[in-house]
Amino acid sequence: MTLAAVIHAARDLRIEEVPLGEPGPGEVLVKVEAGGICGSDLHYYQDGGFGVVRIREPMVLGHEIAGRIERLGAGVVGLAVGQTAAVNPSRPCNACAYCLRGLQNHCLDMRFYGSAMRFPHVQGGFRQKLVCLASQAVPVPDGVSVAEAAFGEPLAVCVHAVNRAGPLVGKRVLVTGSGPIGVLVALAARRAGASFICMTDLADEPLTLARRIVADATINVATHPEGLLPYEVDKGTFDVAFEASGSARAFVSALVATKPRGVIVQIGVGGEMTIPMNSVVAKEIDVRGTFRFHEEFATAVGFIASRLIDVRPLLSATLPLAEAVQAFELAGDRKQAMKVQLSFA
């Protein structure tokens, strides 16, 4: 058995013992040491789910995790006991039509850690120990902390989003929504060659951090709703926009500020939204969705390991597993926190 953070219903998060098996052939046992609280984790905690996805049985939360390899199953090569590793929470079947086409993020039988999208739910990684496939454990070199490694999953989401946008070298980029995903996608866009990045949000605190580490310009659209007007001249001035808030108003603002034949990548999910299709048609805008990741996980971990993308400024606080409820409350306060992690050490 091992201790874990288990959600039972909205605001009903408990620290409980859950079963722990032995690593079989091709598997490893990971001593989880760091886990980042994601927006989906917050939805489960605050609302018991999101949209039609609801908690129907107790579920271990968490999918942004890293730790140290404690035991190797038979036949595992390339990994060593004691090695720090980021754990990829994505477990595609690798047998369906999409997996065989290299589109594992669209797997028809996906088992993604800490997800209530299927029943029985897929148990998550907010636990002291975890058995996973050896292929899910991506090692990082000495000198890179487990806290940094735990950013592998959200950064992979953003690297995939940047890939969906196409070439960014020399491009002018808008990011609407400056939470963890917004800031990480801006960092990934900069790494991909974006020459100018403007970020918007409804709060000053995340924008202050964004301006300090990546953004060339920031706009609080709550206090300065006219802030994007200079970027809307001549049918728009941005080549690419990443909409990371899930807000219909943010999408519309991105559409107005994006130049003809520009690209809007929709990352945020907030339910159904109305899109002014006349503007999409008239400006010949490409609207592209982006969903999770696959090969980008190893790429993201590599960026973190080499510090080509430095995620350390995003970490606001680390609380022990015993204080999981307090950690979730803090993570839900955008004025105080960008990214909150749990410690399982």
C-alpha positions as CSV (number, residue, x, y, z in Angstrom):
1,M,0.0,0.0,0.0
2,T,1.0,3.6,-0.5
3,L,-0.4,7.0,0.6
4,A,-2.2,9.0,-2.1
5,A,-4.4,12.1,-2.6
6,V,-7.8,10.7,-3.4
7,I,-10.8,12.8,-4.6
8,H,-14.3,11.5,-3.6
9,A,-16.4,14.5,-4.6
10,A,-16.1,18.3,-4.8
11,R,-14.1,19.6,-1.9
12,D,-13.7,16.1,-0.5
13,L,-10.0,15.3,-0.9
14,R,-8.6,12.7,1.4
15,I,-5.2,11.2,2.1
16,E,-5.7,7.5,1.9
17,E,-3.8,4.2,1.4
18,V,-4.1,2.7,-2.1
19,P,-2.8,-0.6,-3.5
20,L,0.8,-0.8,-4.8
21,G,1.9,-3.6,-7.0
22,E,5.4,-4.9,-7.8
23,P,7.0,-3.8,-11.1
24,G,6.5,-6.5,-13.8
25,P,8.5,-7.1,-16.9
26,G,9.1,-3.8,-18.7
27,E,8.0,-1.8,-15.7
28,V,9.6,0.3,-13.0
29,L,8.7,1.4,-9.4
30,V,9.0,5.1,-9.0
31,K,9.2,6.9,-5.6
32,V,7.2,10.0,-6.5
33,E,8.7,13.1,-5.0
34,A,6.9,16.0,-6.8
35,G,3.5,16.5,-8.3
36,G,2.2,19.7,-9.9
37,I,-1.5,20.7,-9.4
38,C,-3.1,21.1,-12.9
39,G,-6.2,23.0,-13.9
40,S,-8.0,19.7,-14.4
41,D,-7.1,18.6,-10.9
42,L,-8.6,21.9,-9.6
43,H,-11.8,21.2,-11.6
44,Y,-12.1,17.8,-9.9
45,Y,-11.4,19.4,-6.5
46,Q,-13.6,22.5,-6.8
47,D,-16.5,21.2,-8.9
48,G,-16.3,17.4,-8.9
49,G,-15.4,17.4,-12.6
50,F,-15.8,19.5,-15.7
51,G,-18.5,19.4,-18.4
52,V,-19.9,15.9,-18.6
53,V,-16.8,14.4,-17.0
54,R,-17.7,13.8,-13.3
55,I,-16.2,11.9,-10.4
56,R,-18.2,8.6,-10.1
57,E,-15.8,6.8,-7.8
58,P,-12.8,7.7,-5.6
59,M,-9.8,8.6,-7.8
60,V,-6.2,9.4,-7.1
61,L,-5.5,12.8,-8.7
62,G,-2.5,14.1,-10.5
63,H,-0.6,13.7,-13.7
64,E,2.3,16.2,-13.5
65,I,4.8,13.9,-11.6
66,A,8.4,13.1,-11.2
67,G,10.5,11.1,-8.8
68,R,13.3,8.6,-8.4
69,I,13.4,5.1,-9.8
70,E,13.4,2.7,-6.9
71,R,13.1,-0.7,-8.6
72,L,13.4,-2.2,-12.1
73,G,11.2,-4.9,-13.5
74,A,12.7,-7.7,-15.6
75,G,14.1,-6.7,-18.9
76,V,14.3,-3.0,-18.3
77,V,17.4,-1.4,-19.8
78,G,18.5,2.3,-20.1
79,L,17.3,3.2,-16.6
80,A,19.0,2.9,-13.2
81,V,17.9,2.7,-9.6
82,G,18.2,6.1,-8.0
83,Q,17.8,8.0,-11.3
84,T,15.5,11.0,-11.4
85,A,12.8,10.7,-13.9
86,A,9.8,12.6,-15.2
87,V,6.8,10.3,-15.6
88,N,4.7,10.5,-18.7
89,P,1.1,10.2,-17.6
90,S,-0.1,9.2,-21.1
91,R,-0.6,5.4,-21.7
92,P,-1.9,4.9,-25.3
93,C,-2.8,1.5,-26.4
94,N,-0.4,1.6,-29.4
95,A,-2.8,-0.7,-31.3
96,C,-5.7,1.4,-32.5
97,A,-6.0,3.1,-35.9
98,Y,-4.8,6.5,-34.5
99,C,-1.9,5.0,-32.6
100,L,-0.7,3.2,-35.6
101,R,-0.7,6.4,-37.6
102,G,1.4,8.1,-34.9
103,L,-1.5,10.0,-33.4
104,Q,-1.3,8.5,-29.9
105,N,-2.8,11.6,-28.3
106,H,-6.0,10.5,-30.1
107,C,-5.8,6.9,-28.9
108,L,-9.2,5.2,-28.8
109,D,-8.2,3.4,-25.6
110,M,-6.2,6.0,-23.8
111,R,-5.4,5.6,-20.1
112,F,-4.3,9.0,-18.9
113,Y,-3.4,9.3,-15.2
114,G,-5.9,11.0,-13.0
115,S,-8.8,11.1,-15.5
116,A,-12.5,10.4,-14.9
117,M,-13.2,10.5,-18.7
118,R,-13.5,6.7,-18.6
119,F,-15.0,4.3,-16.0
120,P,-13.5,2.8,-14.0
121,H,-11.5,6.0,-13.7
122,V,-7.8,6.0,-14.4
123,Q,-6.0,6.5,-11.1
124,G,-3.5,9.3,-11.0
125,G,0.0,9.9,-9.8
126,F,-0.4,11.9,-6.5
127,R,0.9,9.0,-4.5
128,Q,4.1,8.2,-2.7
129,K,5.0,5.3,-5.0
130,L,3.9,4.3,-8.5
131,V,4.4,1.4,-10.9
132,C,4.6,2.5,-14.5
133,L,5.9,1.3,-17.8
134,A,9.7,1.9,-18.2
135,S,8.9,3.8,-21.4
136,Q,6.9,6.3,-19.3
137,A,9.9,7.2,-17.1
138,V,12.1,9.8,-18.9
139,P,15.4,10.3,-17.0
140,V,16.9,13.7,-16.3
141,P,20.5,14.4,-15.4
142,D,21.9,15.1,-12.0
143,G,21.5,18.8,-11.1
144,V,17.9,18.9,-12.4
145,S,15.5,18.8,-9.5
146,V,12.4,16.6,-9.3
147,A,10.4,19.8,-9.0
148,E,11.6,20.9,-12.4
149,A,11.1,17.4,-13.9
150,A,7.5,17.5,-12.8
151,F,6.9,20.4,-15.3
152,G,7.5,17.9,-18.1
153,E,3.8,17.2,-18.7
154,P,2.5,20.8,-18.9
155,L,5.4,21.8,-21.0
156,A,4.8,18.9,-23.3
157,V,1.2,20.2,-23.8
158,C,2.7,23.6,-24.8
159,V,5.4,22.2,-27.1
160,H,2.6,20.3,-28.9
161,A,0.6,23.5,-29.2
162,V,3.6,25.3,-30.7
163,N,4.0,22.4,-33.1
164,R,0.4,22.8,-34.2
165,A,1.0,26.5,-34.9
166,G,3.7,25.8,-37.5
167,P,7.0,27.7,-37.9
168,L,7.4,30.6,-35.5
169,V,10.8,32.0,-36.4
170,G,10.5,35.8,-36.5
171,K,6.7,35.6,-35.9
172,R,4.7,38.0,-33.7
173,V,2.7,36.0,-31.2
174,L,-0.3,36.8,-28.9
175,V,-1.0,34.6,-25.9
176,T,-4.4,35.1,-24.2
177,G,-4.4,33.7,-20.7
178,S,-1.3,33.9,-18.6
179,G,-1.7,31.0,-16.2
180,P,0.9,28.1,-16.2
181,I,-0.1,26.9,-19.7
182,G,-0.1,30.4,-21.1
183,V,3.4,31.2,-19.7
184,L,4.8,27.8,-20.7
185,V,3.5,28.2,-24.3
186,A,5.1,31.6,-24.4
187,L,8.4,30.1,-23.3
188,A,8.0,27.3,-25.9
189,A,7.1,29.9,-28.6
190,R,10.2,31.9,-27.7
191,R,12.4,28.8,-27.9
192,A,10.8,28.2,-31.4
193,G,11.9,31.6,-32.6
194,A,9.0,34.0,-31.9
195,S,10.4,37.6,-32.2
196,F,7.6,39.4,-30.2
197,I,5.2,38.0,-27.6
198,C,2.3,39.8,-26.1
199,M,0.3,38.3,-23.2
200,T,-3.1,39.1,-21.8
201,D,-4.9,38.2,-18.6
202,L,-7.5,39.5,-16.2
203,A,-5.1,39.7,-13.2
204,D,-1.9,41.7,-12.7
205,E,0.0,39.0,-10.7
206,P,0.5,36.4,-13.5
207,L,1.2,39.1,-16.0
208,T,4.0,40.5,-13.8
209,L,5.7,37.1,-13.8
210,A,5.1,36.7,-17.5
211,R,6.7,40.1,-18.2
212,R,9.6,39.2,-16.1
213,I,10.5,35.9,-17.7
214,V,9.2,35.9,-21.3
215,A,6.7,38.5,-22.5
216,D,7.7,41.6,-24.5
217,A,4.3,43.2,-23.6
218,T,1.5,42.4,-21.2
219,I,-2.1,43.7,-21.0
220,N,-4.6,43.4,-18.2
221,V,-7.7,43.3,-20.3
222,A,-9.9,43.7,-17.2
223,T,-8.5,47.1,-16.2
224,H,-7.5,48.1,-19.7
225,P,-10.1,46.6,-22.1
226,E,-8.7,48.9,-24.9
227,G,-5.2,47.5,-24.5
228,L,-5.2,45.4,-27.7
229,L,-6.5,48.2,-29.9
230,P,-3.1,49.2,-31.2
231,Y,-2.6,45.5,-32.4
232,E,-5.9,45.5,-34.2
233,V,-5.0,48.1,-36.9
234,D,-4.8,47.1,-40.5
235,K,-6.8,43.9,-39.9
236,G,-4.5,42.7,-37.1
237,T,-0.8,42.5,-36.4
238,F,-0.1,39.1,-34.9
239,D,0.9,36.1,-37.0
240,V,-0.1,33.5,-34.5
241,A,-2.3,33.6,-31.4
242,F,-2.5,31.0,-28.7
243,E,-5.8,31.1,-26.8
244,A,-5.0,29.6,-23.4
245,S,-7.9,30.8,-21.2
246,G,-10.9,28.9,-22.7
247,S,-12.8,32.2,-22.9
248,A,-15.0,33.1,-25.8
249,R,-14.2,36.8,-25.3
250,A,-10.5,36.0,-25.4
251,F,-10.9,34.1,-28.6
252,V,-12.7,37.0,-30.3
253,S,-10.0,39.4,-29.1
254,A,-7.4,37.1,-30.6
255,L,-9.3,36.9,-33.9
256,V,-9.5,40.6,-34.2
257,A,-5.8,41.1,-33.5
258,T,-4.5,38.3,-35.8
259,K,-3.6,39.3,-39.3
260,P,-5.2,37.8,-42.4
261,R,-4.0,34.2,-43.0
262,G,-2.8,34.0,-39.4
263,V,-3.2,31.0,-37.1
264,I,-5.1,30.7,-33.9
265,V,-4.3,27.7,-31.7
266,Q,-7.0,27.0,-29.2
267,I,-5.5,25.4,-26.0
268,G,-7.9,26.4,-23.3
269,V,-11.1,24.6,-22.7
270,G,-14.1,26.3,-21.0
271,G,-17.1,24.7,-22.6
272,E,-18.9,25.7,-25.8
273,M,-18.2,29.1,-27.3
274,T,-19.6,31.1,-30.2
275,I,-17.1,31.9,-32.9
276,P,-17.7,34.8,-35.4
277,M,-17.2,32.7,-38.5
278,N,-17.7,35.7,-40.8
279,S,-14.4,37.1,-39.5
280,V,-12.7,33.7,-39.7
281,V,-13.7,33.5,-43.4
282,A,-13.0,37.1,-44.3
283,K,-9.5,37.0,-42.8
284,E,-8.8,33.4,-44.0
285,I,-7.8,32.5,-40.4
286,D,-6.6,29.0,-39.6
287,V,-8.2,27.9,-36.3
288,R,-6.4,24.8,-34.9
289,G,-7.2,22.7,-31.9
290,T,-4.4,21.2,-29.8
291,F,-4.8,18.2,-27.5
292,R,-2.3,16.7,-25.1
293,F,1.0,15.4,-26.7
294,H,3.0,12.3,-27.4
295,E,6.5,12.5,-28.6
296,E,6.7,16.1,-27.3
297,F,7.0,14.7,-23.7
298,A,10.6,13.6,-24.2
299,T,11.3,16.9,-26.0
300,A,9.9,18.9,-23.2
301,V,11.9,17.0,-20.6
302,G,15.0,17.6,-22.7
303,F,14.3,21.3,-22.8
304,I,13.9,21.3,-19.0
305,A,17.0,19.1,-18.4
306,S,19.2,21.4,-20.5
307,R,17.5,24.5,-19.1
308,L,16.8,25.7,-22.7
309,I,13.5,26.4,-21.0
310,D,13.8,27.4,-17.4
311,V,10.6,26.4,-15.5
312,R,11.9,27.3,-12.1
313,P,10.4,30.8,-11.9
314,L,6.8,29.3,-12.3
315,L,6.9,27.3,-9.1
316,S,5.1,29.3,-6.4
317,A,5.0,26.9,-3.5
318,T,5.5,23.3,-2.5
319,L,3.4,21.7,0.2
320,P,3.6,18.2,1.7
321,L,1.0,15.5,0.8
322,A,-0.5,15.8,4.3
323,E,-1.4,19.4,3.4
324,A,-3.0,18.6,0.0
325,V,-6.2,20.5,0.8
326,Q,-4.3,23.6,1.6
327,A,-2.2,23.1,-1.5
328,F,-5.3,22.9,-3.7
329,E,-6.8,26.0,-2.1
330,L,-3.6,27.9,-2.8
331,A,-3.4,26.6,-6.4
332,G,-6.9,28.0,-7.0
333,D,-5.9,31.5,-6.0
334,R,-4.4,33.1,-9.1
335,K,-3.3,36.2,-7.1
336,Q,-1.0,34.1,-4.9
337,A,0.2,31.2,-7.1
338,M,1.2,30.3,-10.6
339,K,2.1,26.6,-10.0
340,V,1.8,24.7,-6.7
341,Q,3.3,21.3,-6.2
342,L,2.9,18.6,-3.7
343,S,5.9,16.9,-2.1
344,F,5.8,13.1,-1.5
345,A,9.3,12.7,-0.1
